[in-house]
Amino acid sequence: MNEDLTHFRNGRPAMVDVSGKQATVREAVAEGLVRMSPQTLALVSGATPKGDVAQIASLAGITGAKRTADLIPLCHPLPLDKVDVVVTPDPDAPGLKVVATARTTGRTGVEMEALTAVSVACLTIYDMLKAQQKDLVIGPIQLVAKSGGRSGTWQRD
């Protein structure tokens, strides 16, 4: 096993020890996309029989971010100061774009919370629209930026 992987110690899975790190403000932004036909995207502009897709997906994403440590085994449970999930139409895709921002003051980053928020929001969009269109595509889901902590600021090119 590669000992450079932070979640392994002596070949065994391990939660990273962050007790020696300084608490700082940390923020992460992630994004994702659910691709669909132009007809389905036009349908989403209004409320569907299951409700307003963008608002429900946003709420689901916020809830997902708060449950990240329950879903990802070696993730630290974090007190989140902010989670914002915005779902907007992307006619060029076509599809719905999801952007999540997570912030905390702590000893470890919030990348996983931002990525989980996007993932859960995208899955919620899929769930709400699968009856309309069977071949929806989720992705890519990716980290866009992070700041805070020892490694500082990072931004995707």
HELIX and SHEET records of a PDB file:
HELIX    1   1 PRO A   38  VAL A   44  1                                   7    
HELIX    2   2 VAL A   53  LYS A   66  1                                  14    
HELIX    3   3 THR A   68  LEU A   71  1                                   4    
HELIX    4   4 GLU A  111  LEU A  129  1                                  19    
SHEET    1   A 2 PHE A   8  ARG A   9  0                                        
SHEET    2   A 2 ARG A  12  PRO A  13 -1                                        
SHEET    1   B 4 LYS A  82  ASP A  90  0                                        
SHEET    2   B 4 GLY A  95  GLY A 106 -1                                        
SHEET    3   B 4 THR A  24  ARG A  35 -1                                        
SHEET    4   B 4 VAL A 137  ILE A 138 -1                                        
SHEET    1   C 5 LYS A  82  ASP A  90  0                                        
SHEET    2   C 5 GLY A  95  GLY A 106 -1                                        
SHEET    3   C 5 THR A  24  ARG A  35 -1                                        
SHEET    4   C 5 GLN A 142  SER A 147 -1                                        
SHEET    5   C 5 TRP A 154  GLN A 155 -1                                        
END                                                                             
